[in-house]
Amino acid sequence: MKLGLIGRTGAGKTTLFEALTKSRLDPAQRKESRIGTVKVPDERVDRLSAMYQPRKTIFAQVEYLLPAPAEHVKEKAREQSIWTQVRDCDALLHVIRNFSGYGLAAPTPQDDFQAVDQELILSDLVVVEKRLERFVLDQKRGKKPNPEEQQLIQRCADILNQEKPLRHFPEVAGAHVLRGYAFLSGKPCLVLVNNEDEDESLPDLGPWVDQETCLAVRGKLEQELGQMDPEEAREFMAEFDIRDLAMDRMITASYARLGLMSFFTVGEDEVRAWTIRKGTAAVDAAEVIHSDIKKGFIRAEVLAYEDLMAAGSYAEARKLGTVRLEGKTYEVKDGDIINFRFNV
């Protein structure tokens, strides 16, 4: 799953990307987009690993994209260049500046959010209007459009013309027939307010805040912590009474904002978290591991993480009757520990 960082120039997107990925900019790559893969913090994986002592422990992962700066692109193509880079992302992280600095104007987080959101809406409206024009041309040529697609595109036009993002209308943004359009304003969005080092609170973000998922972060501070070795970082956090890293909360929040969850496979060889969407059937979860498991699916042996912790061992959970067999249509729950039975 890939998430793209967006926001106005100077919001601190690079700082947050480096805090997230614990990376540093190579000057030779200054004009290129950057991608970093980050593990999703999950204490359940830690506890399962401590229980099984496997050879390998693998956390769920999320990929973050920092688009290449558009300075080297001709003026008219700059905005489109940024949006093209993030169009294939599954969700967006909208970074908003809420810090001061030499030569910087006072931060205006509410205005900055609305300005970028309007750019997303406008970009989608251009796509929608072109599609509506194509429908008219096709009808003149005797070609019948897909009625569901035509109706939904018209609904998108109505929403966007009211200057509202499509993500506030999940029945439209999530429609299968519209998936190929990759509407920017329809993507799940996590708003990251980039604060001063001493400020942990969210500013007044206006009436739209109730419709968005927002998180206050101290990007510069966490970037510096990310560059320290673990022991040095722990000492720094203890000295300045920093309880936890916003980056960990942000990774978890972005994972959840995508409607994702984890199920686990456990054993002496490997303890692993597998990423699926909420509502996934057992047979489709099996395919995440390997297509042959889906093809030869017989049953899923399922144990809830909480039941394993309560029992203390898999063998004890089996004695207590909390290990159960489920069929293809079973809806996998977050934290399920699954052993797939299959035959190819």
Solvent accessible surface area in square Angstrom, and as a share of the most:
residue,aa,sasa,rsa
1,M,88,0.39
2,K,37,0.15
3,L,1,0.01
4,G,0,0.00
5,L,0,0.00
6,I,3,0.01
7,G,19,0.18
8,R,115,0.42
9,T,131,0.76
10,G,43,0.41
11,A,3,0.02
12,G,15,0.14
13,K,42,0.18
14,T,59,0.34
15,T,27,0.16
16,L,0,0.00
17,F,5,0.02
18,E,11,0.05
19,A,2,0.02
20,L,6,0.03
21,T,29,0.17
22,K,123,0.52
23,S,36,0.23
24,R,171,0.63
25,L,50,0.25
26,D,68,0.35
27,P,96,0.60
28,A,88,0.68
29,Q,84,0.37
30,R,139,0.51
31,K,135,0.57
32,E,93,0.42
33,S,52,0.34
34,R,29,0.11
35,I,97,0.49
36,G,10,0.10
37,T,79,0.46
38,V,15,0.09
39,K,107,0.46
40,V,8,0.04
41,P,44,0.27
42,D,24,0.12
43,E,130,0.58
44,R,48,0.17
45,V,0,0.00
46,D,78,0.40
47,R,124,0.45
48,L,0,0.00
49,S,23,0.15
50,A,68,0.52
51,M,69,0.31
52,Y,50,0.19
53,Q,139,0.62
54,P,23,0.14
55,R,184,0.67
56,K,116,0.49
57,T,52,0.30
58,I,44,0.22
59,F,28,0.12
60,A,6,0.05
61,Q,101,0.45
62,V,1,0.01
63,E,56,0.25
64,Y,0,0.00
65,L,8,0.04
66,L,13,0.06
67,P,13,0.08
68,A,12,0.09
69,P,51,0.32
70,A,13,0.10
71,E,116,0.52
72,H,99,0.44
73,V,36,0.21
74,K,175,0.74
75,E,125,0.56
76,K,200,0.85
77,A,42,0.32
78,R,85,0.31
79,E,99,0.44
80,Q,96,0.43
81,S,28,0.18
82,I,40,0.20
83,W,12,0.04
84,T,83,0.48
85,Q,47,0.21
86,V,0,0.00
87,R,48,0.18
88,D,99,0.51
89,C,3,0.02
90,D,49,0.25
91,A,2,0.01
92,L,1,0.01
93,L,0,0.00
94,H,1,0.01
95,V,1,0.01
96,I,1,0.01
97,R,31,0.11
98,N,20,0.10
99,F,43,0.18
100,S,68,0.44
101,G,37,0.35
102,Y,231,0.88
103,G,76,0.73
104,L,81,0.40
105,A,76,0.59
106,A,80,0.62
107,P,37,0.23
108,T,65,0.38
109,P,16,0.10
110,Q,55,0.25
111,D,84,0.43
112,D,16,0.08
113,F,5,0.02
114,Q,75,0.33
115,A,33,0.26
116,V,5,0.03
117,D,9,0.05
118,Q,69,0.31
119,E,60,0.27
120,L,1,0.00
121,I,6,0.03
122,L,111,0.55
123,S,13,0.08
124,D,0,0.00
125,L,24,0.12
126,V,67,0.39
127,V,46,0.27
128,V,0,0.00
129,E,77,0.35
130,K,133,0.57
131,R,68,0.25
132,L,39,0.19
133,E,110,0.49
134,R,113,0.41
135,F,3,0.01
136,V,76,0.44
137,L,81,0.40
138,D,10,0.05
139,Q,94,0.42
140,K,158,0.67
141,R,168,0.61
142,G,69,0.66
143,K,123,0.52
144,K,188,0.79
145,P,22,0.14
146,N,69,0.35
147,P,108,0.68
148,E,99,0.44
149,E,21,0.09
150,Q,54,0.24
151,Q,135,0.60
152,L,29,0.15
153,I,0,0.00
154,Q,83,0.37
155,R,92,0.34
156,C,0,0.00
157,A,4,0.03
158,D,63,0.32
159,I,1,0.00
160,L,2,0.01
161,N,94,0.48
162,Q,102,0.45
163,E,113,0.51
164,K,87,0.37
165,P,9,0.05
166,L,0,0.00
167,R,21,0.07
168,H,48,0.21
169,F,42,0.17
170,P,95,0.60
171,E,112,0.50
172,V,3,0.02
173,A,35,0.27
174,G,57,0.54
175,A,17,0.13
176,H,136,0.61
177,V,43,0.25
178,L,6,0.03
179,R,166,0.61
180,G,78,0.75
181,Y,39,0.15
182,A,31,0.24
183,F,15,0.06
184,L,0,0.00
185,S,0,0.00
186,G,15,0.14
187,K,19,0.08
188,P,36,0.23
189,C,1,0.01
190,L,1,0.01
191,V,0,0.00
192,L,0,0.00
193,V,0,0.00
194,N,5,0.02
195,N,4,0.02
196,E,65,0.29
197,D,52,0.27
198,E,148,0.67
199,D,46,0.24
200,E,103,0.46
201,S,69,0.45
202,L,78,0.39
203,P,38,0.24
204,D,122,0.63
205,L,4,0.02
206,G,17,0.16
207,P,113,0.71
208,W,22,0.08
209,V,45,0.26
210,D,131,0.68
211,Q,109,0.49
212,E,19,0.09
213,T,54,0.32
214,C,27,0.16
215,L,28,0.14
216,A,14,0.11
217,V,2,0.01
218,R,33,0.12
219,G,0,0.00
220,K,109,0.46
221,L,15,0.08
222,E,9,0.04
223,Q,26,0.11
224,E,75,0.34
225,L,7,0.04
226,G,12,0.11
227,Q,54,0.24
228,M,47,0.21
229,D,81,0.42
230,P,93,0.58
231,E,91,0.41
232,E,85,0.38
233,A,15,0.12
234,R,140,0.51
235,E,106,0.47
236,F,49,0.21
237,M,33,0.15
238,A,82,0.64
239,E,134,0.60
240,F,117,0.49
241,D,107,0.55
242,I,17,0.09
243,R,186,0.68
244,D,72,0.37
245,L,38,0.19
246,A,5,0.04
247,M,6,0.03
248,D,58,0.30
249,R,103,0.38
250,M,0,0.00
251,I,7,0.03
252,T,63,0.37
253,A,28,0.22
254,S,0,0.00
255,Y,16,0.06
256,A,54,0.42
257,R,74,0.27
258,L,10,0.05
259,G,25,0.24
260,L,4,0.02
261,M,11,0.05
262,S,3,0.02
263,F,0,0.00
264,F,0,0.00
265,T,30,0.17
266,V,39,0.22
267,G,22,0.21
268,E,132,0.59
269,D,90,0.47
270,E,42,0.19
271,V,0,0.00
272,R,73,0.27
273,A,5,0.04
274,W,30,0.10
275,T,36,0.21
276,I,9,0.04
277,R,111,0.40
278,K,125,0.53
279,G,45,0.44
280,T,24,0.14
281,A,25,0.20
282,A,0,0.00
283,V,25,0.14
284,D,60,0.31
285,A,0,0.00
286,A,0,0.00
287,E,81,0.36
288,V,67,0.38
289,I,45,0.23
290,H,98,0.44
291,S,61,0.39
292,D,50,0.26
293,I,18,0.09
294,K,69,0.29
295,K,152,0.65
296,G,10,0.10
297,F,16,0.07
298,I,87,0.44
299,R,113,0.41
300,A,0,0.00
301,E,8,0.04
302,V,0,0.00
303,L,0,0.00
304,A,24,0.19
305,Y,16,0.06
306,E,113,0.50
307,D,48,0.25
308,L,0,0.00
309,M,41,0.18
310,A,91,0.70
311,A,16,0.12
312,G,46,0.45
313,S,45,0.29
314,Y,43,0.16
315,A,66,0.51
316,E,66,0.29
317,A,0,0.00
318,R,123,0.45
319,K,163,0.69
320,L,111,0.55
321,G,56,0.54
322,T,44,0.25
323,V,24,0.14
324,R,85,0.31
325,L,90,0.45
326,E,39,0.18
327,G,26,0.25
328,K,109,0.46
329,T,126,0.73
330,Y,30,0.11
331,E,90,0.40
332,V,2,0.01
333,K,101,0.43
334,D,72,0.37
335,G,2,0.02
336,D,3,0.01
337,I,3,0.01
338,I,5,0.02
339,N,80,0.41
340,F,18,0.07
341,R,102,0.37
342,F,93,0.39
343,N,112,0.58
344,V,117,0.67
